[in-house]
Amino acid sequence: MTGHLRIGYKNTLDYIAALKLSGIGDLFGIYHSTTSVNIVEFKKRLSININLQNLVKEFKKKIENRRPNHNKEAYMRKLFFIVLTAFLLCTGCTKRIKIQDMDKFTVMKDGKSIKYQKFIKELSHYDVVFIGEKHDDSIAHYVEIRLTMDLYKTNGSNLTIAMEMFERDVQKILDDYLKKRIDETKFLSNSRPWNNYKTDYRAIVEFAKEKSLDVIAANVPRRIANTVAMRGIGSIDSLRKNNNFVAERIDTLQPEYHNKFVSTMKMIGKMGKMKAMNVNNFFYAQCIKDNTMAESIYNYRKNHKQSLVLMMNGNFHSDFGLGIPYRLKILDNNVDIAIVHVMAKGEEIEKGQCDYLIIRNE
């Protein structure tokens, strides 16, 4: 998920949009079918010059005026959804661009460009490849489907897809669809697909279905991450009872990752004081997602050592080898990992952020 970059966006609105689209906004459910915000209605009501402070004040007044038996915590969370959504509508999210071939891109490694064929050949020898994306970036999604198709050419049935976009508790539904036991309507109605599934991820799942490839529903269920974000790490034991939806080990002791996350959240905090929201709780929720996704990959690889796992996630989850890769290395220090980052427009890349950088040629 992203925000820890020193990104070169011209204003805070662009920063927040980039932050959400690469992943941290996932903690708040903004991009997904569980979100209660009516996007169409917001488009009608909000202008480019929206005054966010006034919006926050207006909702805070409503909160204070609500009867005591109303859940103010939930209301503050909904407010946060609305505020970030307002930002996104004002920034103009990535336009969908039709791209014909990978000759439209440059692949960088160690500061030098390499040929795409060499890039694919090198990736094919790793155990796990992470692709960091911004979630509404059509360029990144094109790259993801191309890498899936081209790595299938080199690795065949030993290619496995892992996705942040599906959660552990829908693995059986996903498996049933891939094995053609259920139709797409039933699959979509029971798997909680993200709102951009049909435009951005469906092609990957359909390719996996056609080629009989496994797809790992890697993420922790959103309801669990959301509860931890609001109530703290102490709530995790009750949430994991009688299920295997959360990683056994939860590691929150990664200072560099914590610092990047906190600095990102402080940027959000400047937009309006969210007193009901504890930054450390959100970090714990982030770590639970990372640990669970790492464990999902680790558990799969126990019985599939020959497989190359291609993991698709918001780039904050994998940049700099933090997040998921760090946790995966704790579980299996011998796993060979590559980190791929698809560069967004206006983004500045730091040294050590990824092993391979994909840039769209202007």
C-alpha positions in Angstrom: 0.0 0.0 0.0 2.0 3.4 -0.5 2.4 6.7 1.2 5.8 6.1 2.6 7.4 7.4 -0.6 8.7 10.9 -1.0 6.4 11.2 -3.9 6.5 14.2 -6.3 2.8 15.1 -6.4 2.1 18.8 -6.7 -0.4 19.1 -3.9 -1.8 17.3 -0.9 -4.9 16.1 -2.8 -2.7 14.3 -5.2 -0.7 12.8 -2.3 -3.8 11.5 -0.6 -5.1 10.0 -3.9 -1.8 8.3 -4.4 -1.8 7.1 -0.9 -5.2 5.5 -1.1 -4.7 4.0 -4.6 -1.6 2.2 -3.6 -3.0 0.7 -0.5 -3.3 2.4 2.8 -6.8 3.4 2.0 -7.6 -0.3 1.9 -7.7 -0.2 5.7 -10.8 2.0 5.5 -12.6 -0.1 2.8 -12.8 2.8 0.4 -12.2 0.9 -2.8 -14.4 -2.1 -2.1 -17.9 -3.4 -2.3 -18.4 -3.1 1.5 -18.1 0.7 1.3 -21.4 2.5 1.9 -20.3 5.8 0.2 -22.4 6.6 -2.8 -19.8 7.7 -5.3 -22.3 8.9 -8.0 -24.0 11.1 -5.5 -20.7 12.6 -4.4 -19.8 13.4 -8.0 -23.0 15.4 -8.2 -22.4 17.4 -5.0 -18.7 18.0 -4.8 -16.7 20.5 -6.8 -13.0 20.7 -7.4 -12.7 23.5 -4.8 -14.4 21.5 -2.0 -13.5 22.9 1.4 -12.6 19.8 3.4 -12.3 21.5 6.7 -15.9 22.6 6.4 -17.0 19.1 5.5 -15.3 17.7 8.6 -16.8 20.3 10.8 -20.2 19.7 9.5 -20.0 16.0 10.2 -18.5 16.5 13.6 -21.5 18.7 14.6 -23.8 15.9 13.5 -21.8 13.5 15.6 -22.0 15.6 18.7 -25.8 16.1 18.2 -26.5 12.4 17.9 -28.3 10.6 20.7 -26.0 8.9 23.3 -27.0 5.4 22.2 -25.6 5.9 18.7 -22.2 4.5 17.9 -20.0 7.5 17.4 -17.0 5.3 16.7 -18.7 3.8 13.7 -19.9 7.3 12.6 -16.3 8.6 12.7 -15.1 5.7 10.6 -17.8 6.5 8.1 -16.8 10.1 8.1 -13.2 9.0 7.3 -14.5 7.0 4.4 -16.4 10.0 3.1 -13.5 12.5 3.5 -11.0 10.3 1.6 -13.6 9.6 -1.1 -14.1 13.3 -1.5 -10.3 13.7 -2.0 -10.3 11.0 -4.6 -13.1 12.5 -6.6 -11.3 15.9 -6.7 -8.0 14.5 -7.9 -9.0 12.8 -11.1 -8.0 9.2 -10.8 -6.0 7.4 -13.4 -7.6 7.3 -16.8 -8.0 3.9 -18.4 -5.4 3.7 -21.2 -5.3 1.1 -23.9 -1.8 -0.2 -24.4 -0.8 -2.4 -27.2 2.4 -4.1 -26.0 5.3 -4.0 -23.5 7.4 -2.0 -26.0 5.5 0.9 -24.4 7.5 0.3 -21.2 11.0 0.5 -19.9 12.2 -2.1 -17.3 14.9 -0.8 -15.0 17.2 -2.9 -12.8 20.0 -1.4 -10.7 19.5 1.9 -12.4 19.9 0.5 -15.9 17.3 -0.6 -18.5 17.0 -4.2 -19.5 15.1 -6.0 -22.2 11.7 -7.2 -21.4 12.5 -10.8 -22.4 15.5 -10.8 -20.0 13.2 -9.4 -17.3 10.7 -12.2 -17.7 13.5 -14.8 -17.8 14.9 -13.5 -14.5 11.5 -13.4 -12.8 10.8 -17.0 -13.8 13.6 -18.2 -11.6 12.3 -16.6 -8.3 10.2 -18.3 -5.7 7.9 -15.3 -5.1 7.5 -12.1 -7.2 5.6 -9.1 -5.7 4.0 -6.6 -8.1 3.3 -3.3 -6.3 0.5 -1.3 -7.8 -1.8 1.6 -7.2 -5.2 0.1 -7.2 -6.9 2.1 -9.9 -3.9 2.4 -12.2 -4.9 0.8 -15.5 -1.3 0.7 -16.6 -0.3 -1.4 -13.6 -3.2 -3.7 -14.2 -2.1 -4.1 -17.8 1.4 -5.0 -16.6 -0.1 -7.5 -14.2 -2.0 -9.5 -16.8 1.0 -9.3 -19.2 3.3 -10.7 -16.6 0.8 -13.4 -15.7 0.6 -14.5 -19.4 4.3 -14.3 -20.1 5.3 -16.1 -16.9 2.9 -18.8 -17.8 4.8 -19.2 -21.0 8.0 -19.8 -19.0 6.7 -21.6 -15.9 3.5 -23.3 -17.2 1.4 -24.9 -14.5 4.0 -24.1 -11.9 2.8 -20.5 -11.9 0.4 -19.5 -9.0 -1.3 -16.2 -8.6 -1.7 -14.6 -5.1 -3.9 -11.6 -4.6 -4.5 -9.0 -1.9 -7.9 -8.4 -3.5 -9.4 -11.7 -2.2 -9.6 -12.7 1.5 -8.9 -16.0 3.1 -12.5 -16.8 4.0 -13.5 -16.8 0.3 -10.8 -19.3 -0.8 -13.2 -22.1 -1.2 -15.6 -20.0 -3.3 -12.6 -18.9 -5.4 -11.4 -22.5 -5.8 -14.9 -23.6 -6.8 -15.1 -21.0 -9.5 -11.6 -21.8 -10.9 -12.6 -25.4 -11.1 -15.9 -24.6 -12.8 -18.0 -25.9 -10.0 -20.0 -22.6 -9.8 -20.8 -19.9 -12.3 -19.5 -16.4 -12.2 -22.7 -14.9 -10.8 -22.5 -17.1 -7.7 -18.7 -16.5 -7.4 -19.1 -12.7 -7.5 -22.0 -12.7 -5.1 -20.1 -14.7 -2.5 -16.5 -13.5 -2.8 -16.8 -9.7 -2.0 -14.8 -8.6 -5.1 -13.5 -5.1 -5.2 -15.5 -2.5 -7.1 -12.9 -2.4 -9.9 -12.8 -6.2 -10.2 -14.4 -6.4 -13.6 -12.2 -3.8 -15.2 -8.9 -4.5 -13.4 -8.7 -8.1 -12.0 -11.2 -10.2 -13.8 -8.8 -10.9 -16.7 -6.3 -12.3 -14.3 -8.8 -14.7 -12.6 -10.2 -15.7 -16.0 -6.7 -16.5 -17.3 -6.0 -18.6 -14.2 -9.3 -20.4 -14.7 -8.6 -21.1 -18.4 -5.1 -22.4 -17.6 -6.1 -24.3 -14.4 -3.8 -22.2 -12.2 -4.2 -21.8 -8.5 -5.1 -18.4 -7.1 -4.4 -17.7 -3.4 -7.0 -15.5 -1.6 -4.2 -14.1 0.5 -5.7 -11.3 2.6 -7.2 -11.2 6.1 -11.0 -10.6 6.0 -11.7 -6.9 6.0 -14.0 -7.1 9.0 -11.1 -8.3 11.1 -8.7 -5.6 10.0 -11.3 -3.0 10.5 -12.1 -4.2 14.1 -8.4 -4.1 15.0 -8.1 -0.6 13.5 -10.9 0.7 15.7 -10.4 -1.4 18.9 -6.7 -2.3 18.9 -4.5 -5.4 18.8 -6.1 -6.7 22.0 -9.2 -7.6 20.0 -7.4 -10.1 17.7 -7.7 -13.2 19.9 -11.4 -13.1 19.9 -11.5 -12.5 16.2 -9.4 -15.5 15.3 -11.4 -18.0 17.4 -12.5 -21.1 15.5 -11.1 -19.9 12.2 -7.8 -19.7 10.3 -8.4 -16.4 8.7 -5.6 -14.5 10.6 -1.9 -15.3 10.7 -0.7 -17.2 13.8 2.2 -14.8 14.2 1.6 -11.1 14.2 4.8 -9.0 14.0 4.4 -5.3 14.7 8.1 -4.6 15.6 9.4 -3.2 12.4 10.5 0.3 13.2 11.2 1.5 9.6 7.9 0.3 8.4 6.1 1.8 11.4 7.8 5.2 10.9 6.8 5.3 7.2 3.2 4.3 8.1 2.9 6.9 10.9 4.3 9.7 8.7 1.7 8.9 6.1 -1.1 8.8 8.6 0.1 12.2 10.0 -0.4 13.7 6.5 -4.0 12.5 6.6 -4.4 13.9 10.1 -3.6 17.4 8.9 -6.8 17.3 6.8 -8.9 17.1 9.9 -8.6 15.8 13.5 -9.9 12.3 13.8 -9.9 11.9 17.6 -11.6 8.5 17.5 -8.8 7.0 15.4 -5.6 5.7 16.8 -2.7 5.6 14.4 -1.1 2.7 16.1 -4.3 0.7 15.9 -4.3 1.3 12.1 -0.7 0.2 12.0 -1.6 -3.0 13.8 -4.3 -3.6 11.3 -1.8 -3.0 8.5 0.6 -5.6 10.1 -2.2 -8.1 10.5 -2.9 -7.8 6.7 0.9 -8.2 5.9 1.4 -11.1 8.2 -1.6 -12.9 6.9 -0.7 -12.4 3.3 2.9 -13.6 4.0 1.6 -16.7 5.8 -0.9 -17.4 3.0 2.0 -17.6 0.6 4.2 -19.5 3.0 1.5 -22.1 3.7 0.9 -22.6 0.0 4.6 -23.1 -0.8 5.0 -25.8 1.8 3.4 -28.2 -0.7 4.2 -26.4 -3.9 8.0 -25.8 -3.8 8.3 -25.8 -7.6 5.7 -23.0 -8.0 6.5 -19.4 -8.8 4.0 -17.3 -6.8 3.1 -14.0 -8.4 1.7 -11.8 -5.7 -0.4 -8.7 -6.6 -0.7 -6.1 -3.9 -0.7 -2.3 -3.2 2.9 -1.2 -3.4 3.1 -0.1 0.3 2.8 -3.8 1.1 6.0 -4.7 -0.7 8.2 -1.7 -1.4 11.7 -1.6 0.2 11.2 -5.3 1.1 9.0 -4.2 4.0 5.5 -5.4 4.7 4.8 -8.8 3.2 8.3 -9.7 2.0 9.8 -9.0 5.4 7.3 -11.3 7.1 7.7 -14.0 4.5 11.5 -13.9 5.0 10.9 -14.5 8.8 8.8 -17.6 7.9 11.2 -18.9 5.3 14.6 -17.2 5.2 15.6 -19.2 2.1 12.7 -17.9 -0.1 14.0 -16.1 -3.2 12.0 -12.9 -3.6 11.8 -10.2 -6.3 10.0 -6.9 -5.9 8.5 -5.2 -9.0 7.1 -1.7 -8.8 4.9 -0.2 -11.5 5.7 3.5 -11.5 2.8 5.9 -11.4 2.8 9.3 -13.2 4.5 12.0 -11.1 6.0 9.5 -8.7 9.6 9.7 -7.5 11.4 6.4 -6.8 13.9 6.0 -4.0 17.0 3.8 -4.1 16.2 0.3 -2.8 12.5 0.6 -3.3 12.3 -2.3 -5.7 14.3 -4.8 -7.6 12.7 -4.0 -10.9 11.0 -0.8 -11.9 8.5 -0.6 -14.8 8.1 2.8 -16.4 5.6 3.7 -19.1 7.4 5.5 -21.9 5.8 9.0 -22.6 
